[in-house]
Amino acid sequence: MTATPERQLAGVLRSLHLTGMLDTLEIRLAEARSGNLGHVEFVQVLMQDELARRDAAGVQRRIRAAGFPAEATSSREAQIPDHLR
């Protein structure tokens, strides 16, 4: 049985570790099929999805590397005196 083009594309994205694209592939394919995205726009939004995932992962890596004790929550923010905010 031959894999569909969508499954082949998903396999390639997985092999290349492009999980940002892989996570949104079905949504973007549906947008393209409905006529909302042309060929270039389809590739462009997939690449933007990948960049967004990488940017978010980079921020998380830097936060972990900085060794902050915990993320601030609204209750912790309330404990900060006004003159220090």
N, C-alpha and C positions, 0 to 999 in steps of 0.2 A: 504494500500500500504506500503510495506516494504522499509525502507531507505537503500540506497546503502552503502556499507562499507565506501566509501569516506565521505558520509554525516555523518555517525555514528562517524567516526574518527574526523571530523570537530567539531561535537557537543561535543565530549569528550575534545578536545583541548580548545574549548570555555569555557566549564565548569571549566577546570583547569586553566583558564586565561593564556594559552600558546599562546598568540597572535603572537609571532614571528614565531612559527611553523605554525600557522593557515594562516598567510600572505603568506607563501611560499609553502604551502601544494600542490597546483595544479602543480607548477613548479617541485617540488621534485617528485611527483607522475609520471609526464611525463618523467622525467629523469630515474626513476626506470623502468617504462614500456618499455622504449627504450633500456634497458639493460645496461645503463651507471652506474647504482647504484645497488649494491647487497642489501640484507636485512640489514646487519650491517651498510653499508655505508649510506643507506637511513635514518636510525635512527640517525646516527652520524651527517649528514648534517642538519637534522631537529633540533637537539639539538644545533648545532652551530648557526643556524639561531635564535633560541630563546636566546642564550647567547648574540649574537650581538645586538638584540633588547633591551635586559635588560641593557647591557653596555651603549648603546646610551641613553636610558631613564635615567640611573643613572647620566650620564654626564649632561644632561639637568636639572635634579633635583638639582644637585650641583651648577650649574650656577645660577639657579633661587634663591637657598638658599643663595648664596653669595651676592645677591643683586646688581650685576653689573648694571650700568645705561643702557648700550646698548652694543650690539655686535659691535666689531670694523669692519669697512668696509674699503675697499681699499682707499676711499677718506679720511677717518679719519686717516688711517695709513700714508698717504702722508703728513699729518699735523704734524706728530711726527718728531722732529729733528733727524738727522742721529746719533748724539752722544747718543741718548736715546734708539735707537733700538737694 
